[in-house]
Amino acid sequence: MTKIIHYRNKCIGCGICFEMQPELWRMSKKDGKATLLKANAKKDVFVLAVNNINAQKTLEVKNACPVKIIKVV
């Protein structure tokens, strides 16, 4: 199983993750930052286990993120 790690406190709210993978991401109306849906949060670090199908798409999202705050492990 693959894990997505999102460092939300460093998010600039560009929305590329939501545009590329709306099934896993939402843009917060409160602060304009991206939120990784159904993720477990520890402070401002969000972790979500995904299957390999979602992981491949998330690699593309990770590479598109301008501030490089998405990790796939």
mmCIF file of the N, C-alpha and C atoms, coordinates in Angstrom:
data_MODEL
# 
_entry.id   MODEL 
# 
loop_
_atom_site.group_PDB 
_atom_site.id 
_atom_site.type_symbol 
_atom_site.label_atom_id 
_atom_site.label_alt_id 
_atom_site.label_comp_id 
_atom_site.label_asym_id 
_atom_site.label_entity_id 
_atom_site.label_seq_id 
_atom_site.pdbx_PDB_ins_code 
_atom_site.Cartn_x 
_atom_site.Cartn_y 
_atom_site.Cartn_z 
_atom_site.occupancy 
_atom_site.B_iso_or_equiv 
_atom_site.pdbx_formal_charge 
_atom_site.auth_seq_id 
_atom_site.auth_comp_id 
_atom_site.auth_asym_id 
_atom_site.auth_atom_id 
_atom_site.pdbx_PDB_model_num 
ATOM 1   N N  . MET A 1 1  ? 0.850   -1.183 0.000   1.00 0.00 ? 1  MET A N  1 
ATOM 2   C CA . MET A 1 1  ? 0.000   0.000  0.000   1.00 0.00 ? 1  MET A CA 1 
ATOM 3   C C  . MET A 1 1  ? 0.893   1.243  0.000   1.00 0.00 ? 1  MET A C  1 
ATOM 4   N N  . THR A 1 2  ? 0.508   2.204  -0.767  1.00 0.00 ? 2  THR A N  1 
ATOM 5   C CA . THR A 1 2  ? 1.250   3.454  -0.922  1.00 0.00 ? 2  THR A CA 1 
ATOM 6   C C  . THR A 1 2  ? 0.646   4.525  -0.019  1.00 0.00 ? 2  THR A C  1 
ATOM 7   N N  . LYS A 1 3  ? 1.486   5.420  0.482   1.00 0.00 ? 3  LYS A N  1 
ATOM 8   C CA . LYS A 1 3  ? 1.007   6.514  1.325   1.00 0.00 ? 3  LYS A CA 1 
ATOM 9   C C  . LYS A 1 3  ? 1.267   7.861  0.657   1.00 0.00 ? 3  LYS A C  1 
ATOM 10  N N  . ILE A 1 4  ? 0.274   8.737  0.749   1.00 0.00 ? 4  ILE A N  1 
ATOM 11  C CA . ILE A 1 4  ? 0.425   10.123 0.314   1.00 0.00 ? 4  ILE A CA 1 
ATOM 12  C C  . ILE A 1 4  ? 0.647   10.951 1.566   1.00 0.00 ? 4  ILE A C  1 
ATOM 13  N N  . ILE A 1 5  ? 1.662   11.777 1.541   1.00 0.00 ? 5  ILE A N  1 
ATOM 14  C CA . ILE A 1 5  ? 1.952   12.676 2.658   1.00 0.00 ? 5  ILE A CA 1 
ATOM 15  C C  . ILE A 1 5  ? 1.824   14.100 2.142   1.00 0.00 ? 5  ILE A C  1 
ATOM 16  N N  . HIS A 1 6  ? 1.011   14.894 2.831   1.00 0.00 ? 6  HIS A N  1 
ATOM 17  C CA . HIS A 1 6  ? 0.750   16.277 2.417   1.00 0.00 ? 6  HIS A CA 1 
ATOM 18  C C  . HIS A 1 6  ? 1.110   17.222 3.550   1.00 0.00 ? 6  HIS A C  1 
ATOM 19  N N  . TYR A 1 7  ? 2.039   18.134 3.306   1.00 0.00 ? 7  TYR A N  1 
ATOM 20  C CA . TYR A 1 7  ? 2.466   19.135 4.289   1.00 0.00 ? 7  TYR A CA 1 
ATOM 21  C C  . TYR A 1 7  ? 1.612   20.385 4.086   1.00 0.00 ? 7  TYR A C  1 
ATOM 22  N N  . ARG A 1 8  ? 0.416   20.360 4.653   1.00 0.00 ? 8  ARG A N  1 
ATOM 23  C CA . ARG A 1 8  ? -0.602  21.366 4.380   1.00 0.00 ? 8  ARG A CA 1 
ATOM 24  C C  . ARG A 1 8  ? -0.186  22.773 4.795   1.00 0.00 ? 8  ARG A C  1 
ATOM 25  N N  . ASN A 1 9  ? 0.578   22.925 5.872   1.00 0.00 ? 9  ASN A N  1 
ATOM 26  C CA . ASN A 1 9  ? 0.947   24.263 6.346   1.00 0.00 ? 9  ASN A CA 1 
ATOM 27  C C  . ASN A 1 9  ? 1.786   25.029 5.326   1.00 0.00 ? 9  ASN A C  1 
ATOM 28  N N  . LYS A 1 10 ? 2.414   24.330 4.386   1.00 0.00 ? 10 LYS A N  1 
ATOM 29  C CA . LYS A 1 10 ? 3.229   24.985 3.360   1.00 0.00 ? 10 LYS A CA 1 
ATOM 30  C C  . LYS A 1 10 ? 2.487   25.182 2.046   1.00 0.00 ? 10 LYS A C  1 
ATOM 31  N N  . CYS A 1 11 ? 1.209   24.789 2.006   1.00 0.00 ? 11 CYS A N  1 
ATOM 32  C CA . CYS A 1 11 ? 0.403   24.895 0.796   1.00 0.00 ? 11 CYS A CA 1 
ATOM 33  C C  . CYS A 1 11 ? 0.172   26.361 0.434   1.00 0.00 ? 11 CYS A C  1 
ATOM 34  N N  . ILE A 1 12 ? 0.257   26.677 -0.873  1.00 0.00 ? 12 ILE A N  1 
ATOM 35  C CA . ILE A 1 12 ? 0.006   28.047 -1.336  1.00 0.00 ? 12 ILE A CA 1 
ATOM 36  C C  . ILE A 1 12 ? -1.378  28.188 -1.978  1.00 0.00 ? 12 ILE A C  1 
ATOM 37  N N  . GLY A 1 13 ? -2.120  27.078 -2.048  1.00 0.00 ? 13 GLY A N  1 
ATOM 38  C CA . GLY A 1 13 ? -3.485  27.135 -2.561  1.00 0.00 ? 13 GLY A CA 1 
ATOM 39  C C  . GLY A 1 13 ? -3.608  27.296 -4.061  1.00 0.00 ? 13 GLY A C  1 
ATOM 40  N N  . CYS A 1 14 ? -2.664  26.778 -4.823  1.00 0.00 ? 14 CYS A N  1 
ATOM 41  C CA . CYS A 1 14 ? -2.720  26.920 -6.281  1.00 0.00 ? 14 CYS A CA 1 
ATOM 42  C C  . CYS A 1 14 ? -3.832  26.077 -6.905  1.00 0.00 ? 14 CYS A C  1 
ATOM 43  N N  . GLY A 1 15 ? -4.199  24.975 -6.264  1.00 0.00 ? 15 GLY A N  1 
ATOM 44  C CA . GLY A 1 15 ? -5.303  24.146 -6.717  1.00 0.00 ? 15 GLY A CA 1 
ATOM 45  C C  . GLY A 1 15 ? -4.976  23.085 -7.743  1.00 0.00 ? 15 GLY A C  1 
ATOM 46  N N  . ILE A 1 16 ? -3.714  22.915 -8.103  1.00 0.00 ? 16 ILE A N  1 
ATOM 47  C CA . ILE A 1 16 ? -3.357  21.941 -9.128  1.00 0.00 ? 16 ILE A CA 1 
ATOM 48  C C  . ILE A 1 16 ? -3.690  20.517 -8.691  1.00 0.00 ? 16 ILE A C  1 
ATOM 49  N N  . CYS A 1 17 ? -3.546  20.221 -7.415  1.00 0.00 ? 17 CYS A N  1 
ATOM 50  C CA . CYS A 1 17 ? -3.856  18.873 -6.922  1.00 0.00 ? 17 CYS A CA 1 
ATOM 51  C C  . CYS A 1 17 ? -5.344  18.581 -7.084  1.00 0.00 ? 17 CYS A C  1 
ATOM 52  N N  . PHE A 1 18 ? -6.181  19.541 -6.735  1.00 0.00 ? 18 PHE A N  1 
ATOM 53  C CA . PHE A 1 18 ? -7.627  19.372 -6.881  1.00 0.00 ? 18 PHE A CA 1 
ATOM 54  C C  . PHE A 1 18 ? -8.034  19.250 -8.354  1.00 0.00 ? 18 PHE A C  1 
ATOM 55  N N  . GLU A 1 19 ? -7.418  20.043 -9.211  1.00 0.00 ? 19 GLU A N  1 
ATOM 56  C CA . GLU A 1 19 ? -7.735  19.982 -10.636 1.00 0.00 ? 19 GLU A CA 1 
ATOM 57  C C  . GLU A 1 19 ? -7.345  18.637 -11.248 1.00 0.00 ? 19 GLU A C  1 
ATOM 58  N N  . MET A 1 20 ? -6.227  18.083 -10.814 1.00 0.00 ? 20 MET A N  1 
ATOM 59  C CA . MET A 1 20 ? -5.735  16.845 -11.394 1.00 0.00 ? 20 MET A CA 1 
ATOM 60  C C  . MET A 1 20 ? -6.354  15.593 -10.771 1.00 0.00 ? 20 MET A C  1 
ATOM 61  N N  . GLN A 1 21 ? -6.726  15.679 -9.501  1.00 0.00 ? 21 GLN A N  1 
ATOM 62  C CA . GLN A 1 21 ? -7.218  14.496 -8.788  1.00 0.00 ? 21 GLN A CA 1 
ATOM 63  C C  . GLN A 1 21 ? -8.331  14.887 -7.804  1.00 0.00 ? 21 GLN A C  1 
ATOM 64  N N  . PRO A 1 22 ? -9.480  15.326 -8.312  1.00 0.00 ? 22 PRO A N  1 
ATOM 65  C CA . PRO A 1 22 ? -10.551 15.821 -7.434  1.00 0.00 ? 22 PRO A CA 1 
ATOM 66  C C  . PRO A 1 22 ? -11.145 14.770 -6.511  1.00 0.00 ? 22 PRO A C  1 
ATOM 67  N N  . GLU A 1 23 ? -10.920 13.508 -6.799  1.00 0.00 ? 23 GLU A N  1 
ATOM 68  C CA . GLU A 1 23 ? -11.440 12.464 -5.917  1.00 0.00 ? 23 GLU A CA 1 
ATOM 69  C C  . GLU A 1 23 ? -10.677 12.378 -4.592  1.00 0.00 ? 23 GLU A C  1 
ATOM 70  N N  . LEU A 1 24 ? -9.472  12.962 -4.528  1.00 0.00 ? 24 LEU A N  1 
ATOM 71  C CA . LEU A 1 24 ? -8.685  12.918 -3.291  1.00 0.00 ? 24 LEU A CA 1 
ATOM 72  C C  . LEU A 1 24 ? -8.439  14.276 -2.656  1.00 0.00 ? 24 LEU A C  1 
ATOM 73  N N  . TRP A 1 25 ? -8.690  15.359 -3.371  1.00 0.00 ? 25 TRP A N  1 
ATOM 74  C CA . TRP A 1 25 ? -8.348  16.694 -2.885  1.00 0.00 ? 25 TRP A CA 1 
ATOM 75  C C  . TRP A 1 25 ? -9.541  17.633 -2.906  1.00 0.00 ? 25 TRP A C  1 
ATOM 76  N N  . ARG A 1 26 ? -9.560  18.578 -1.978  1.00 0.00 ? 26 ARG A N  1 
ATOM 77  C CA . ARG A 1 26 ? -10.533 19.672 -1.958  1.00 0.00 ? 26 ARG A CA 1 
ATOM 78  C C  . ARG A 1 26 ? -9.789  20.945 -1.582  1.00 0.00 ? 26 ARG A C  1 
ATOM 79  N N  . MET A 1 27 ? -10.318 22.057 -2.051  1.00 0.00 ? 27 MET A N  1 
ATOM 80  C CA . MET A 1 27 ? -9.766  23.354 -1.676  1.00 0.00 ? 27 MET A CA 1 
ATOM 81  C C  . MET A 1 27 ? -10.630 23.914 -0.544  1.00 0.00 ? 27 MET A C  1 
ATOM 82  N N  . SER A 1 28 ? -9.997  24.288 0.541   1.00 0.00 ? 28 SER A N  1 
ATOM 83  C CA . SER A 1 28 ? -10.710 24.799 1.705   1.00 0.00 ? 28 SER A CA 1 
ATOM 84  C C  . SER A 1 28 ? -11.266 26.192 1.434   1.00 0.00 ? 28 SER A C  1 
ATOM 85  N N  . LYS A 1 29 ? -12.534 26.386 1.744   1.00 0.00 ? 29 LYS A N  1 
ATOM 86  C CA . LYS A 1 29 ? -13.131 27.719 1.626   1.00 0.00 ? 29 LYS A CA 1 
ATOM 87  C C  . LYS A 1 29 ? -12.675 28.603 2.776   1.00 0.00 ? 29 LYS A C  1 
ATOM 88  N N  . LYS A 1 30 ? -12.237 27.979 3.848   1.00 0.00 ? 30 LYS A N  1 
ATOM 89  C CA . LYS A 1 30 ? -11.815 28.710 5.042   1.00 0.00 ? 30 LYS A CA 1 
ATOM 90  C C  . LYS A 1 30 ? -10.470 29.424 4.847   1.00 0.00 ? 30 LYS A C  1 
ATOM 91  N N  . ASP A 1 31 ? -9.478  28.696 4.349   1.00 0.00 ? 31 ASP A N  1 
ATOM 92  C CA . ASP A 1 31 ? -8.147  29.296 4.212   1.00 0.00 ? 31 ASP A CA 1 
ATOM 93  C C  . ASP A 1 31 ? -7.551  29.198 2.804   1.00 0.00 ? 31 ASP A C  1 
ATOM 94  N N  . GLY A 1 32 ? -8.267  28.568 1.868   1.00 0.00 ? 32 GLY A N  1 
ATOM 95  C CA . GLY A 1 32 ? -7.807  28.498 0.487   1.00 0.00 ? 32 GLY A CA 1 
ATOM 96  C C  . GLY A 1 32 ? -6.753  27.451 0.202   1.00 0.00 ? 32 GLY A C  1 
ATOM 97  N N  . LYS A 1 33 ? -6.409  26.635 1.189   1.00 0.00 ? 33 LYS A N  1 
ATOM 98  C CA . LYS A 1 33 ? -5.385  25.609 1.007   1.00 0.00 ? 33 LYS A CA 1 
ATOM 99  C C  . LYS A 1 33 ? -6.020  24.282 0.613   1.00 0.00 ? 33 LYS A C  1 
ATOM 100 N N  . ALA A 1 34 ? -5.209  23.403 0.047   1.00 0.00 ? 34 ALA A N  1 
ATOM 101 C CA . ALA A 1 34 ? -5.670  22.078 -0.346  1.00 0.00 ? 34 ALA A CA 1 
ATOM 102 C C  . ALA A 1 34 ? -5.825  21.185 0.881   1.00 0.00 ? 34 ALA A C  1 
ATOM 103 N N  . THR A 1 35 ? -6.820  20.302 0.821   1.00 0.00 ? 35 THR A N  1 
ATOM 104 C CA . THR A 1 35 ? -7.059  19.332 1.878   1.00 0.00 ? 35 THR A CA 1 
ATOM 105 C C  . THR A 1 35 ? -7.082  17.950 1.258   1.00 0.00 ? 35 THR A C  1 
ATOM 106 N N  . LEU A 1 36 ? -6.305  17.038 1.826   1.00 0.00 ? 36 LEU A N  1 
ATOM 107 C CA . LEU A 1 36 ? -6.277  15.646 1.380   1.00 0.00 ? 36 LEU A CA 1 
ATOM 108 C C  . LEU A 1 36 ? -7.426  14.924 2.078   1.00 0.00 ? 36 LEU A C  1 
ATOM 109 N N  . LEU A 1 37 ? -8.411  14.500 1.306   1.00 0.00 ? 37 LEU A N  1 
ATOM 110 C CA . LEU A 1 37 ? -9.621  13.905 1.867   1.00 0.00 ? 37 LEU A CA 1 
ATOM 111 C C  . LEU A 1 37 ? -9.350  12.567 2.548   1.00 0.00 ? 37 LEU A C  1 
ATOM 112 N N  . LYS A 1 38 ? -10.025 12.334 3.659   1.00 0.00 ? 38 LYS A N  1 
ATOM 113 C CA . LYS A 1 38 ? -9.968  11.089 4.434   1.00 0.00 ? 38 LYS A CA 1 
ATOM 114 C C  . LYS A 1 38 ? -8.581  10.782 4.974   1.00 0.00 ? 38 LYS A C  1 
ATOM 115 N N  . ALA A 1 39 ? -7.732  11.786 5.084   1.00 0.00 ? 39 ALA A N  1 
ATOM 116 C CA . ALA A 1 39 ? -6.370  11.580 5.578   1.00 0.00 ? 39 ALA A CA 1 
ATOM 117 C C  . ALA A 1 39 ? -6.333  11.697 7.097   1.00 0.00 ? 39 ALA A C  1 
ATOM 118 N N  . ASN A 1 40 ? -5.357  11.038 7.689   1.00 0.00 ? 40 ASN A N  1 
ATOM 119 C CA . ASN A 1 40 ? -5.104  11.168 9.116   1.00 0.00 ? 40 ASN A CA 1 
ATOM 120 C C  . ASN A 1 40 ? -4.166  12.344 9.325   1.00 0.00 ? 40 ASN A C  1 
ATOM 121 N N  . ALA A 1 41 ? -4.501  13.209 10.261  1.00 0.00 ? 41 ALA A N  1 
ATOM 122 C CA . ALA A 1 41 ? -3.709  14.422 10.483  1.00 0.00 ? 41 ALA A CA 1 
ATOM 123 C C  . ALA A 1 41 ? -2.909  14.334 11.770  1.00 0.00 ? 41 ALA A C  1 
ATOM 124 N N  . LYS A 1 42 ? -1.670  14.773 11.683  1.00 0.00 ? 42 LYS A N  1 
ATOM 125 C CA . LYS A 1 42 ? -0.812  14.973 12.843  1.00 0.00 ? 42 LYS A CA 1 
ATOM 126 C C  . LYS A 1 42 ? -0.209  16.351 12.669  1.00 0.00 ? 42 LYS A C  1 
ATOM 127 N N  . LYS A 1 43 ? -0.748  17.308 13.406  1.00 0.00 ? 43 LYS A N  1 
ATOM 128 C CA . LYS A 1 43 ? -0.433  18.720 13.238  1.00 0.00 ? 43 LYS A CA 1 
ATOM 129 C C  . LYS A 1 43 ? -0.815  19.120 11.823  1.00 0.00 ? 43 LYS A C  1 
ATOM 130 N N  . ASP A 1 44 ? 0.102   19.618 11.021  1.00 0.00 ? 44 ASP A N  1 
ATOM 131 C CA . ASP A 1 44 ? -0.217  20.023 9.656   1.00 0.00 ? 44 ASP A CA 1 
ATOM 132 C C  . ASP A 1 44 ? 0.299   19.036 8.618   1.00 0.00 ? 44 ASP A C  1 
ATOM 133 N N  . VAL A 1 45 ? 0.547   17.790 9.032   1.00 0.00 ? 45 VAL A N  1 
ATOM 134 C CA . VAL A 1 45 ? 0.983   16.749 8.105   1.00 0.00 ? 45 VAL A CA 1 
ATOM 135 C C  . VAL A 1 45 ? -0.156  15.735 7.982   1.00 0.00 ? 45 VAL A C  1 
ATOM 136 N N  . PHE A 1 46 ? -0.618  15.522 6.753   1.00 0.00 ? 46 PHE A N  1 
ATOM 137 C CA . PHE A 1 46 ? -1.732  14.622 6.499   1.00 0.00 ? 46 PHE A CA 1 
ATOM 138 C C  . PHE A 1 46 ? -1.229  13.397 5.746   1.00 0.00 ? 46 PHE A C  1 
ATOM 139 N N  . VAL A 1 47 ? -1.675  12.202 6.175   1.00 0.00 ? 47 VAL A N  1 
ATOM 140 C CA . VAL A 1 47 ? -1.223  10.947 5.581   1.00 0.00 ? 47 VAL A CA 1 
ATOM 141 C C  . VAL A 1 47 ? -2.444  10.121 5.178   1.00 0.00 ? 47 VAL A C  1 
ATOM 142 N N  . LEU A 1 48 ? -2.402  9.595  3.951   1.00 0.00 ? 48 LEU A N  1 
ATOM 143 C CA . LEU A 1 48 ? -3.492  8.770  3.440   1.00 0.00 ? 48 LEU A CA 1 
ATOM 144 C C  . LEU A 1 48 ? -2.903  7.574  2.705   1.00 0.00 ? 48 LEU A C  1 
ATOM 145 N N  . ALA A 1 49 ? -3.359  6.363  3.071   1.00 0.00 ? 49 ALA A N  1 
ATOM 146 C CA . ALA A 1 49 ? -2.956  5.155  2.353   1.00 0.00 ? 49 ALA A CA 1 
ATOM 147 C C  . ALA A 1 49 ? -3.877  4.992  1.148   1.00 0.00 ? 49 ALA A C  1 
ATOM 148 N N  . VAL A 1 50 ? -3.287  4.727  -0.024  1.00 0.00 ? 50 VAL A N  1 
ATOM 149 C CA . VAL A 1 50 ? -4.057  4.571  -1.260  1.00 0.00 ? 50 VAL A CA 1 
ATOM 150 C C  . VAL A 1 50 ? -3.616  3.326  -2.013  1.00 0.00 ? 50 VAL A C  1 
ATOM 151 N N  . ASN A 1 51 ? -4.474  2.887  -2.935  1.00 0.00 ? 51 ASN A N  1 
ATOM 152 C CA . ASN A 1 51 ? -4.109  1.752  -3.781  1.00 0.00 ? 51 ASN A CA 1 
ATOM 153 C C  . ASN A 1 51 ? -3.175  2.218  -4.898  1.00 0.00 ? 51 ASN A C  1 
ATOM 154 N N  . ASN A 1 52 ? -2.655  1.297  -5.643  1.00 0.00 ? 52 ASN A N  1 
ATOM 155 C CA . ASN A 1 52 ? -1.667  1.633  -6.678  1.00 0.00 ? 52 ASN A CA 1 
ATOM 156 C C  . ASN A 1 52 ? -2.245  2.454  -7.824  1.00 0.00 ? 52 ASN A C  1 
ATOM 157 N N  . ILE A 1 53 ? -3.545  2.322  -8.094  1.00 0.00 ? 53 ILE A N  1 
ATOM 158 C CA . ILE A 1 53 ? -4.171  3.106  -9.161  1.00 0.00 ? 53 ILE A CA 1 
ATOM 159 C C  . ILE A 1 53 ? -4.142  4.585  -8.799  1.00 0.00 ? 53 ILE A C  1 
ATOM 160 N N  . ASN A 1 54 ? -4.550  4.920  -7.571  1.00 0.00 ? 54 ASN A N  1 
ATOM 161 C CA . ASN A 1 54 ? -4.503  6.308  -7.117  1.00 0.00 ? 54 ASN A CA 1 
ATOM 162 C C  . ASN A 1 54 ? -3.068  6.796  -6.955  1.00 0.00 ? 54 ASN A C  1 
ATOM 163 N N  . ALA A 1 55 ? -2.173  5.916  -6.572  1.00 0.00 ? 55 ALA A N  1 
ATOM 164 C CA . ALA A 1 55 ? -0.781  6.301  -6.355  1.00 0.00 ? 55 ALA A CA 1 
ATOM 165 C C  . ALA A 1 55 ? -0.135  6.789  -7.647  1.00 0.00 ? 55 ALA A C  1 
ATOM 166 N N  . GLN A 1 56 ? -0.423  6.147  -8.766  1.00 0.00 ? 56 GLN A N  1 
ATOM 167 C CA . GLN A 1 56 ? 0.163   6.563  -10.039 1.00 0.00 ? 56 GLN A CA 1 
ATOM 168 C C  . GLN A 1 56 ? -0.272  7.970  -10.402 1.00 0.00 ? 56 GLN A C  1 
ATOM 169 N N  . LYS A 1 57 ? -1.542  8.271  -10.252 1.00 0.00 ? 57 LYS A N  1 
ATOM 170 C CA . LYS A 1 57 ? -2.052  9.611  -10.538 1.00 0.00 ? 57 LYS A CA 1 
ATOM 171 C C  . LYS A 1 57 ? -1.467  10.617 -9.551  1.00 0.00 ? 57 LYS A C  1 
ATOM 172 N N  . THR A 1 58 ? -1.322  10.208 -8.299  1.00 0.00 ? 58 THR A N  1 
ATOM 173 C CA . THR A 1 58 ? -0.776  11.105 -7.285  1.00 0.00 ? 58 THR A CA 1 
ATOM 174 C C  . THR A 1 58 ? 0.686   11.438 -7.562  1.00 0.00 ? 58 THR A C  1 
ATOM 175 N N  . LEU A 1 59 ? 1.419   10.547 -8.189  1.00 0.00 ? 59 LEU A N  1 
ATOM 176 C CA . LEU A 1 59 ? 2.791   10.862 -8.593  1.00 0.00 ? 59 LEU A CA 1 
ATOM 177 C C  . LEU A 1 59 ? 2.805   12.020 -9.581  1.00 0.00 ? 59 LEU A C  1 
ATOM 178 N N  . GLU A 1 60 ? 1.842   12.039 -10.482 1.00 0.00 ? 60 GLU A N  1 
ATOM 179 C CA . GLU A 1 60 ? 1.723   13.150 -11.427 1.00 0.00 ? 60 GLU A CA 1 
ATOM 180 C C  . GLU A 1 60 ? 1.376   14.443 -10.686 1.00 0.00 ? 60 GLU A C  1 
ATOM 181 N N  . VAL A 1 61 ? 0.465   14.341 -9.716  1.00 0.00 ? 61 VAL A N  1 
ATOM 182 C CA . VAL A 1 61 ? 0.091   15.503 -8.904  1.00 0.00 ? 61 VAL A CA 1 
ATOM 183 C C  . VAL A 1 61 ? 1.301   16.006 -8.127  1.00 0.00 ? 61 VAL A C  1 
ATOM 184 N N  . LYS A 1 62 ? 2.032   15.093 -7.538  1.00 0.00 ? 62 LYS A N  1 
ATOM 185 C CA . LYS A 1 62 ? 3.243   15.434 -6.766  1.00 0.00 ? 62 LYS A CA 1 
ATOM 186 C C  . LYS A 1 62 ? 4.228   16.217 -7.626  1.00 0.00 ? 62 LYS A C  1 
ATOM 187 N N  . ASN A 1 63 ? 4.441   15.764 -8.835  1.00 0.00 ? 63 ASN A N  1 
ATOM 188 C CA . ASN A 1 63 ? 5.388   16.438 -9.730  1.00 0.00 ? 63 ASN A CA 1 
ATOM 189 C C  . ASN A 1 63 ? 4.878   17.797 -10.203 1.00 0.00 ? 63 ASN A C  1 
ATOM 190 N N  . ALA A 1 64 ? 3.555   17.977 -10.228 1.00 0.00 ? 64 ALA A N  1 
ATOM 191 C CA . ALA A 1 64 ? 2.978   19.247 -10.674 1.00 0.00 ? 64 ALA A CA 1 
ATOM 192 C C  . ALA A 1 64 ? 2.923   20.294 -9.562  1.00 0.00 ? 64 ALA A C  1 
ATOM 193 N N  . CYS A 1 65 ? 3.005   19.874 -8.322  1.00 0.00 ? 65 CYS A N  1 
ATOM 194 C CA . CYS A 1 65 ? 2.914   20.808 -7.195  1.00 0.00 ? 65 CYS A CA 1 
ATOM 195 C C  . CYS A 1 65 ? 4.084   21.788 -7.225  1.00 0.00 ? 65 CYS A C  1 
ATOM 196 N N  . PRO A 1 66 ? 3.802   23.094 -7.299  1.00 0.00 ? 66 PRO A N  1 
ATOM 197 C CA . PRO A 1 66 ? 4.892   24.068 -7.415  1.00 0.00 ? 66 PRO A CA 1 
ATOM 198 C C  . PRO A 1 66 ? 5.745   24.220 -6.170  1.00 0.00 ? 66 PRO A C  1 
ATOM 199 N N  . VAL A 1 67 ? 5.213   23.870 -5.006  1.00 0.00 ? 67 VAL A N  1 
ATOM 200 C CA . VAL A 1 67 ? 5.994   24.014 -3.768  1.00 0.00 ? 67 VAL A CA 1 
ATOM 201 C C  . VAL A 1 67 ? 6.485   22.681 -3.226  1.00 0.00 ? 67 VAL A C  1 
ATOM 202 N N  . LYS A 1 68 ? 6.217   21.594 -3.943  1.00 0.00 ? 68 LYS A N  1 
ATOM 203 C CA . LYS A 1 68 ? 6.733   20.249 -3.618  1.00 0.00 ? 68 LYS A CA 1 
ATOM 204 C C  . LYS A 1 68 ? 6.418   19.826 -2.187  1.00 0.00 ? 68 LYS A C  1 
ATOM 205 N N  . ILE A 1 69 ? 5.127   19.940 -1.817  1.00 0.00 ? 69 ILE A N  1 
ATOM 206 C CA . ILE A 1 69 ? 4.713   19.575 -0.455  1.00 0.00 ? 69 ILE A CA 1 
ATOM 207 C C  . ILE A 1 69 ? 3.940   18.260 -0.422  1.00 0.00 ? 69 ILE A C  1 
ATOM 208 N N  . ILE A 1 70 ? 3.884   17.549 -1.534  1.00 0.00 ? 70 ILE A N  1 
ATOM 209 C CA . ILE A 1 70 ? 3.223   16.263 -1.599  1.00 0.00 ? 70 ILE A CA 1 
ATOM 210 C C  . ILE A 1 70 ? 4.287   15.197 -1.809  1.00 0.00 ? 70 ILE A C  1 
ATOM 211 N N  . LYS A 1 71 ? 4.273   14.181 -0.961  1.00 0.00 ? 71 LYS A N  1 
ATOM 212 C CA . LYS A 1 71 ? 5.216   13.071 -1.080  1.00 0.00 ? 71 LYS A CA 1 
ATOM 213 C C  . LYS A 1 71 ? 4.428   11.780 -1.273  1.00 0.00 ? 71 LYS A C  1 
ATOM 214 N N  . VAL A 1 72 ? 4.961   10.861 -2.047  1.00 0.00 ? 72 VAL A N  1 
ATOM 215 C CA . VAL A 1 72 ? 4.359   9.555  -2.255  1.00 0.00 ? 72 VAL A CA 1 
ATOM 216 C C  . VAL A 1 72 ? 5.389   8.510  -1.865  1.00 0.00 ? 72 VAL A C  1 
ATOM 217 N N  . VAL A 1 73 ? 5.067   7.709  -0.848  1.00 0.00 ? 73 VAL A N  1 
ATOM 218 C CA . VAL A 1 73 ? 6.016   6.703  -0.350  1.00 0.00 ? 73 VAL A CA 1 
ATOM 219 C C  . VAL A 1 73 ? 5.362   5.338  -0.261  1.00 0.00 ? 73 VAL A C  1 
# 
